[in-house]
Amino acid sequence: MALIVMVILFLLLLALRFPIFIVIGLSSLVYILMSDIPPVLIGQRITTQLTSFSLLAIPFYLLLAAILNSGSATRRLIRFVVSIVGYIRGGLGIANVGISILFSGISGTAVADTAGLGKTLIPAMKKEGYPSAYAAAITGASSTVGPIIPPSINIIIAGVTAGLSIHQLFLAGIIPGLLMGLAMMVTAYIIAVRRKFPKSNVFEAGEIWQSFKGCIWELLLIAFVLYGVLGGLFTPTEAGAMGVIAALVLGFIIRRDVSFKALYQSCVETAQFTGTVLIIVGFAATYGWIIASERIPQTISESILLITVVPILAILLVNLVLFVVGSVMETIASLVIVLPTLLVLGTTLGIDPIHMTMIVVINLTLGLLTPPIGVVLYIVTSISGDKIGPVIKETAPFFIANVVVLLLVILFPSLTLWLPSILAN
């Protein structure tokens, strides 16, 4: 009875658009009170979940991205990417995806990517004659590579939740993330040719060289962070901390384009976003404990296996459910709640936990592009001034391209498991 009341209250509060931490926390509290479990359990679960050292990486990567956004780093990287692909029809749209791939190596989150790059790229694309809704759509869609290519906050949370190596999960995200970027670039080019979008410039080797020299320090910073975490030189948390130090040196000593006021604002934004993430993770840990204690993972696994015992068909069925979950629930909360259940199913079906985790992360990340949650949709529409309907329509081709990549990841486990198998320590 307590479980039924918890689920009904959860769905009701979610439908009423309460903040997700209230939805999770209040429904968990009602279950605990109805089950005569000491309420202190909530505090214990929150404390246990948040004592993970790996979660400390979250504020570091957020602060790193915020510092770079407050200076000229974003503008310099955009100029470099545009100099390479700008001569292609629709080049600025393709560059939009390319810069998101580069920026994902330091931001770790789609929100930082969208907010940081959107303020520059969306006005630039509109100025060149691109439809406003299209500029917003490709900016939002391209940001989905941020939570996949390392370092990734979503992968950090997934690793902590699942008890898996974050280093191996980072390696597992490289190929899928790059494939997502490539798929969106191809999609952007096809759309540009059909709709006769403009070229940004002519090919000039001199401009490529000058723009490369102009962002050499930013590229070295990205390489430093990625090599540090992927090469085993630092833990993910240490790499984030070292990245912040490098960004401060770059902004205050080398470039001298970051002020103390901007640094203060970056710290405030980081603290606000980190607090939001951690309170969701903490409450979701209690909800996840309740689900585990009620043996819901085993029940769901048995139910799916009654429908089909073919692993591929079972995973495709799970992904249909995940699309629905991702569209109505915040990504981080979804990860903490559903991942343990699906790992049980994956184990039953003989699916590698790292492969299963990456499938879940990619699927739920696409929820950033689907209403009614669709966080990045609201960010880009607030920047472009468009209504959300036209932006969703323009986003559809890029969403489909990413779904194709997801299907490839499902069908070919080596896309996620090959790099961890040869590079993980």
C-alpha positions as CSV (number, residue, x, y, z in Angstrom):
1,M,0.0,0.0,0.0
2,A,2.8,2.4,0.9
3,L,4.5,1.8,-2.4
4,I,1.3,2.5,-4.4
5,V,0.7,5.7,-2.5
6,M,4.4,6.7,-3.1
7,V,4.1,6.1,-6.9
8,I,0.7,7.9,-7.1
9,L,2.1,10.9,-5.2
10,F,5.2,11.0,-7.3
11,L,3.2,11.1,-10.5
12,L,0.8,13.7,-9.2
13,L,3.5,16.0,-8.0
14,L,5.4,15.5,-11.3
15,A,2.2,16.4,-13.3
16,L,1.8,19.5,-11.2
17,R,5.3,20.6,-12.2
18,F,6.8,20.6,-8.7
19,P,10.6,20.8,-8.5
20,I,12.0,17.3,-9.0
21,F,13.8,17.2,-5.6
22,I,10.4,18.0,-3.9
23,V,8.7,15.3,-6.0
24,I,11.3,12.7,-5.0
25,G,11.8,13.8,-1.4
26,L,8.2,14.1,-0.5
27,S,7.0,10.9,-2.0
28,S,9.9,9.0,-0.3
29,L,9.0,10.6,3.0
30,V,5.4,9.5,2.7
31,Y,6.5,5.9,2.0
32,I,8.8,5.9,5.0
33,L,6.2,7.3,7.4
34,M,3.6,4.8,6.1
35,S,6.1,1.9,6.5
36,D,7.0,2.9,10.1
37,I,10.7,3.3,9.0
38,P,12.6,5.9,11.1
39,P,12.8,9.2,9.0
40,V,16.4,9.4,9.9
41,L,16.9,7.0,7.0
42,I,16.6,9.9,4.6
43,G,19.5,11.7,6.2
44,Q,21.6,8.5,6.2
45,R,20.9,7.8,2.5
46,I,21.7,11.4,1.5
47,T,24.9,11.3,3.6
48,T,26.0,8.0,2.2
49,Q,25.4,9.0,-1.4
50,L,27.0,12.4,-1.2
51,T,30.2,11.3,0.5
52,S,31.6,10.0,-2.8
53,F,34.8,11.7,-3.6
54,S,34.0,11.5,-7.3
55,L,31.0,13.9,-6.9
56,L,33.5,16.6,-6.0
57,A,34.4,16.8,-9.7
58,I,31.0,18.4,-10.5
59,P,31.7,21.9,-9.1
60,F,35.2,21.8,-10.6
61,Y,34.1,21.1,-14.2
62,L,31.2,23.6,-13.8
63,L,33.6,26.3,-12.6
64,L,36.1,25.5,-15.3
65,A,33.5,26.1,-18.0
66,A,32.2,29.2,-16.3
67,I,35.6,30.8,-16.1
68,L,36.3,30.1,-19.8
69,N,32.9,31.5,-20.8
70,S,33.6,34.7,-18.9
71,G,36.7,35.4,-20.9
72,S,37.5,35.2,-24.6
73,A,38.0,31.4,-24.8
74,T,34.7,30.7,-26.4
75,R,35.1,33.3,-29.0
76,R,38.6,32.1,-29.9
77,L,37.6,28.5,-30.2
78,I,34.6,29.5,-32.4
79,R,36.8,31.5,-34.7
80,F,39.2,28.5,-35.1
81,V,36.5,26.0,-35.9
82,V,34.7,28.4,-38.3
83,S,38.0,28.9,-40.2
84,I,38.2,25.2,-40.8
85,V,34.6,24.5,-42.0
86,G,33.2,27.9,-42.7
87,Y,33.7,27.6,-46.4
88,I,31.3,24.7,-46.6
89,R,27.6,25.5,-47.2
90,G,26.0,25.8,-43.8
91,G,29.5,26.0,-42.3
92,L,28.5,28.0,-39.3
93,G,25.9,25.3,-38.4
94,I,28.6,22.6,-38.8
95,A,31.0,24.7,-36.7
96,N,28.3,24.9,-34.1
97,V,28.5,21.2,-33.6
98,G,32.3,21.2,-33.9
99,I,32.7,23.8,-31.1
100,S,30.3,21.8,-28.9
101,I,32.6,18.7,-29.3
102,L,35.6,20.8,-28.3
103,F,33.8,22.5,-25.5
104,S,32.5,19.2,-24.1
105,G,36.1,18.4,-23.2
106,I,35.9,21.1,-20.5
107,S,32.2,21.7,-19.6
108,G,30.8,18.2,-18.8
109,T,27.2,19.4,-19.1
110,A,24.8,20.4,-21.8
111,V,23.5,23.3,-19.8
112,A,26.9,25.0,-19.6
113,D,27.5,24.2,-23.3
114,T,24.2,25.7,-24.4
115,A,24.3,28.8,-22.2
116,G,27.9,29.6,-22.9
117,L,28.0,29.0,-26.7
118,G,24.4,29.9,-27.4
119,K,24.9,33.6,-26.5
120,T,27.6,33.9,-29.2
121,L,26.5,31.3,-31.9
122,I,22.8,32.0,-32.1
123,P,23.1,35.8,-32.8
124,A,26.0,35.0,-35.2
125,M,23.9,32.5,-37.2
126,K,20.9,34.9,-37.3
127,K,23.2,37.6,-38.6
128,E,24.4,35.4,-41.4
129,G,20.8,34.7,-42.5
130,Y,20.0,31.4,-40.8
131,P,16.4,31.0,-39.6
132,S,16.3,31.9,-35.9
133,A,14.6,28.7,-34.9
134,Y,17.2,26.6,-36.8
135,A,20.0,28.5,-35.1
136,A,18.5,27.8,-31.7
137,A,17.8,24.1,-32.6
138,I,21.3,23.2,-33.7
139,T,22.8,25.0,-30.8
140,G,20.6,23.0,-28.4
141,A,21.0,19.7,-30.2
142,S,24.8,19.9,-30.5
143,S,25.0,20.4,-26.7
144,T,23.9,16.8,-26.1
145,V,27.5,15.7,-26.9
146,G,28.6,17.4,-23.7
147,P,27.2,14.8,-21.3
148,I,28.6,12.0,-23.4
149,I,32.2,13.0,-24.3
150,P,34.4,13.1,-21.2
151,P,34.5,14.8,-18.8
152,S,30.8,14.3,-18.2
153,I,28.8,15.2,-15.1
154,N,26.1,12.7,-16.0
155,I,28.7,9.9,-16.4
156,I,30.2,10.8,-13.0
157,I,26.7,10.5,-11.4
158,A,26.0,7.3,-13.2
159,G,29.4,5.9,-12.1
160,V,28.7,6.8,-8.5
161,T,25.2,5.4,-8.6
162,A,26.2,2.1,-10.3
163,G,29.5,1.6,-8.5
164,L,31.4,1.5,-11.7
165,S,34.8,3.0,-12.7
166,I,34.3,6.6,-13.9
167,H,37.6,6.3,-15.8
168,Q,36.2,3.4,-17.8
169,L,32.9,5.1,-18.3
170,F,34.7,8.2,-19.6
171,L,36.5,6.1,-22.1
172,A,33.3,4.4,-23.1
173,G,31.7,7.7,-23.9
174,I,34.3,8.9,-26.4
175,I,33.3,7.0,-29.6
176,P,29.5,7.4,-29.1
177,G,30.0,11.1,-28.4
178,L,32.1,11.6,-31.5
179,L,29.6,9.6,-33.6
180,M,26.8,11.9,-32.3
181,G,28.8,14.9,-33.3
182,L,29.5,13.5,-36.8
183,A,25.9,12.5,-37.3
184,M,24.7,16.0,-36.5
185,M,27.4,17.6,-38.7
186,V,26.2,15.4,-41.7
187,T,22.6,16.3,-40.9
188,A,23.5,20.0,-40.7
189,Y,25.2,19.8,-44.1
190,I,22.3,18.0,-45.8
191,I,19.9,20.6,-44.4
192,A,22.1,23.4,-45.5
193,V,22.4,22.1,-49.1
194,R,18.6,21.6,-49.4
195,R,17.8,25.0,-47.9
196,K,20.7,26.9,-49.5
197,F,22.1,28.2,-46.3
198,P,25.1,30.6,-46.7
199,K,28.8,29.9,-46.5
200,S,30.6,31.8,-43.7
201,N,33.9,32.4,-45.6
202,V,36.3,31.1,-48.2
203,F,39.0,28.6,-47.4
204,E,42.2,30.4,-46.3
205,A,45.1,28.5,-44.8
206,G,46.4,31.8,-43.3
207,E,43.2,32.4,-41.4
208,I,43.3,28.8,-40.0
209,W,46.8,29.3,-38.8
210,Q,46.1,32.7,-37.3
211,S,43.0,31.4,-35.5
212,F,44.9,28.3,-34.3
213,K,47.6,30.5,-32.8
214,G,44.8,32.6,-31.3
215,C,43.3,29.7,-29.3
216,I,46.5,27.6,-28.8
217,W,46.3,28.1,-25.0
218,E,42.6,27.1,-24.9
219,L,43.3,23.9,-27.0
220,L,46.2,23.0,-24.7
221,L,44.0,23.4,-21.6
222,I,41.4,21.0,-23.2
223,A,44.2,18.6,-24.0
224,F,45.6,18.9,-20.5
225,V,42.3,18.0,-18.9
226,L,41.5,15.2,-21.2
227,Y,44.9,13.6,-21.1
228,G,45.0,14.0,-17.4
229,V,41.8,12.1,-16.8
230,L,41.9,9.6,-19.7
231,G,45.6,8.9,-19.4
232,G,45.3,8.1,-15.8
233,L,47.5,11.0,-14.7
234,F,44.7,12.4,-12.5
235,T,41.4,11.1,-11.1
236,P,38.4,12.8,-12.7
237,T,38.1,15.0,-9.6
238,E,41.8,16.0,-9.6
239,A,41.6,16.7,-13.4
240,G,38.7,19.1,-12.8
241,A,40.7,20.9,-10.0
242,M,43.8,21.1,-12.2
243,G,41.6,22.4,-15.0
244,V,40.3,25.2,-12.8
245,I,43.8,26.2,-11.8
246,A,44.9,26.2,-15.5
247,A,41.8,28.3,-16.4
248,L,42.7,30.9,-13.7
249,V,46.2,31.1,-15.0
250,L,44.9,31.5,-18.6
251,G,42.3,34.1,-17.7
252,F,44.3,36.2,-15.2
253,I,47.9,35.9,-16.3
254,I,48.1,34.8,-20.0
255,R,44.9,36.3,-21.6
256,R,44.1,38.8,-18.8
257,D,40.4,38.8,-20.0
258,V,38.8,37.5,-16.7
259,S,38.0,40.0,-14.0
260,F,37.5,39.3,-10.3
261,K,33.9,40.3,-10.7
262,A,33.5,37.7,-13.4
263,L,35.2,35.1,-11.3
264,Y,32.9,35.8,-8.4
265,Q,29.9,35.5,-10.7
266,S,31.2,32.2,-12.0
267,C,31.6,30.9,-8.4
268,V,28.0,31.9,-7.6
269,E,26.6,30.2,-10.7
270,T,28.7,27.0,-10.0
271,A,27.5,26.9,-6.4
272,Q,23.9,27.3,-7.4
273,F,24.0,24.6,-10.1
274,T,26.1,22.2,-7.9
275,G,23.6,22.6,-5.1
276,T,20.7,21.8,-7.4
277,V,22.5,18.7,-8.7
278,L,23.5,17.3,-5.3
279,I,20.1,17.8,-3.6
280,I,18.5,15.9,-6.5
281,V,21.2,13.1,-6.2
282,G,20.7,12.9,-2.4
283,F,16.9,12.6,-2.4
284,A,17.0,10.2,-5.4
285,A,19.3,7.9,-3.4
286,T,16.5,7.5,-0.8
287,Y,14.0,6.8,-3.6
288,G,16.4,4.3,-5.1
289,W,16.8,2.5,-1.8
290,I,13.0,2.2,-1.5
291,I,12.8,0.8,-5.0
292,A,15.5,-1.7,-4.3
293,S,14.0,-2.8,-0.9
294,E,10.7,-3.5,-2.7
295,R,12.5,-5.7,-5.2
296,I,11.2,-3.6,-8.1
297,P,14.3,-4.1,-10.2
298,Q,13.8,-7.9,-10.1
299,T,10.1,-7.6,-10.8
300,I,10.7,-5.4,-13.8
301,S,13.4,-7.7,-15.1
302,E,11.1,-10.7,-14.8
303,S,8.3,-8.8,-16.5
304,I,10.4,-7.9,-19.5
305,L,11.8,-11.4,-19.7
306,L,8.2,-12.7,-19.9
307,I,7.8,-10.6,-23.0
308,T,11.1,-11.5,-24.7
309,V,14.3,-13.2,-23.7
310,V,16.2,-11.9,-26.8
311,P,18.7,-9.3,-25.4
312,I,18.4,-6.8,-28.3
313,L,14.6,-6.8,-28.2
314,A,14.6,-6.4,-24.4
315,I,16.9,-3.4,-24.6
316,L,14.9,-1.8,-27.4
317,L,11.8,-2.2,-25.2
318,V,13.7,-0.6,-22.3
319,N,14.8,2.3,-24.5
320,L,11.2,3.1,-25.5
321,V,10.4,3.4,-21.7
322,L,13.5,5.5,-21.2
323,F,12.4,8.0,-23.9
324,V,9.2,8.5,-22.0
325,V,11.1,8.9,-18.7
326,G,13.6,11.3,-20.2
327,S,10.8,13.5,-21.6
328,V,9.0,14.0,-18.3
329,M,11.8,13.8,-15.7
330,E,15.0,15.6,-15.1
331,T,18.1,13.7,-16.4
332,I,20.1,13.4,-13.2
333,A,17.2,12.2,-11.1
334,S,16.2,9.7,-13.8
335,L,19.8,8.3,-13.8
336,V,19.9,7.8,-10.1
337,I,16.5,6.2,-10.0
338,V,16.4,3.9,-13.1
339,L,20.0,2.9,-13.6
340,P,20.2,0.4,-10.7
341,T,17.1,-1.3,-12.0
342,L,18.3,-1.6,-15.5
343,L,21.7,-2.9,-14.4
344,V,19.9,-5.8,-12.8
345,L,18.1,-6.5,-16.1
346,G,21.4,-6.1,-18.0
347,T,23.1,-8.6,-15.8
348,T,20.3,-11.1,-16.3
349,L,20.6,-10.6,-20.1
350,G,24.3,-10.9,-20.0
351,I,24.9,-7.2,-21.0
352,D,28.1,-5.6,-19.8
353,P,27.4,-3.0,-17.0
354,I,29.5,-0.3,-18.8
355,H,27.6,-0.9,-22.0
356,M,24.3,-0.8,-20.3
357,T,25.2,2.4,-18.4
358,M,26.2,4.2,-21.5
359,I,22.9,3.2,-23.3
360,V,21.0,4.7,-20.4
361,V,23.1,7.9,-20.2
362,I,22.8,8.5,-24.0
363,N,19.0,7.8,-24.0
364,L,18.2,10.1,-21.0
365,T,20.5,12.8,-22.4
366,L,18.3,13.0,-25.4
367,G,15.5,13.9,-23.0
368,L,17.1,17.4,-23.0
369,L,15.6,17.8,-26.5
370,T,12.1,16.6,-25.7
371,P,9.3,18.6,-24.0
372,P,7.9,19.1,-21.4
373,I,11.3,19.0,-19.6
374,G,13.7,19.7,-22.5
375,V,16.0,22.0,-20.5
376,V,18.2,23.1,-23.4
377,L,15.1,23.9,-25.5
378,Y,14.1,26.5,-23.0
379,I,17.6,27.9,-22.8
380,V,18.0,28.4,-26.5
381,T,14.5,29.8,-27.0
382,S,15.3,32.3,-24.2
383,I,18.4,33.4,-26.1
384,S,16.8,33.4,-29.6
385,G,13.4,34.7,-28.7
386,D,11.6,32.0,-30.6
387,K,8.6,30.1,-29.5
388,I,9.3,26.5,-28.5
389,G,7.2,24.9,-31.3
390,P,9.3,26.0,-34.3
391,V,12.5,25.1,-32.4
392,I,11.2,21.6,-31.6
393,K,10.4,21.1,-35.3
394,E,13.9,22.3,-36.4
395,T,15.5,20.0,-33.7
396,A,13.7,16.8,-35.0
397,P,16.4,15.9,-37.7
398,F,19.2,16.2,-35.2
399,F,17.2,14.2,-32.6
400,I,16.7,11.4,-35.2
401,A,20.4,11.4,-36.1
402,N,21.2,10.9,-32.4
403,V,18.7,8.1,-32.1
404,V,20.4,6.4,-35.0
405,V,23.7,6.6,-33.1
406,L,22.0,5.2,-30.0
407,L,20.8,2.3,-32.0
408,L,24.3,1.7,-33.2
409,V,25.6,1.7,-29.7
410,I,22.9,-0.8,-28.7
411,L,23.6,-3.1,-31.6
412,F,27.4,-2.9,-31.5
413,P,28.7,-3.0,-27.8
414,S,32.3,-2.6,-29.0
415,L,31.5,1.1,-29.7
416,T,31.5,1.6,-25.9
417,L,33.7,-1.3,-24.7
418,W,36.6,-1.2,-27.1
419,L,38.4,1.8,-25.6
420,P,38.0,0.8,-22.0
421,S,39.3,-2.7,-22.9
422,I,42.5,-1.4,-24.4
423,L,43.2,1.8,-22.4
424,A,41.7,1.3,-18.9
425,N,44.3,0.7,-16.2
